[in-house]
């Protein structure tokens, strides 16, 4: 999934802290550093050729959003979500995502709808090719397009925190590859409802979309522990 919008939009100047934040988010979302894994300021500063000061600022910001846990002696650790918490977290994601559609949907521009359609087409190719990492980025981009409007700034902030909580688990799609095609079909249905102007139906579909994602991920985690 493209990661959630961290700072300035693409094409605008971003601070070093914003660049460091985006880099760390990518490490987590891509599964390069899994839940419980350590991310050091030195490693990030060396990778981006910057001092450690903006990296520390980025890590504090990510900790506040739920992406990282900061420990005095362990440093920055990628946060994880317990299986028992997943139902609640995904339910919150669903309700907030639905609210974003209800509040922001009427303001979606033709350009925004075209971007969603392009995302769907790219997602179809990724699913057909079994490109899980690519679909993870596209999935996040799709949900960001639904939520990033002038009417839903606080909603997006809360969703970003929740995305951080679940992204740290290494991505449900990696644990449940069969979910990719289902997720894509659900995205198509959500977009179809939006194009038809039925924002309430699109919101309901989003809630069910997140519920199904949680159900399949929890099942996979439980089976893994048996």
Buried (B, 14 or more C-beta within 10 A) or exposed (E): BBBBBBBEEEEEEBEBBBBBBBBBBBBBBBBEBBBEBEBEBEBBBEEBEBEBEBBBBBBBBBBEBBBBBBEEEEBBBBBBBEBEEBBEBBBBBBBBBBBBBBBBBEEBEEEBBEBBEEBBEBBBEBBEEEBBBBBBBBBBBBBBBBBBBEBBEEBBEBBBBBBBBBBBBBBBBBBBBEBBBBBBEBBBBBBBBBEEEBBEBBBBBBBBBBBBBBBBBBEBBEEEEE
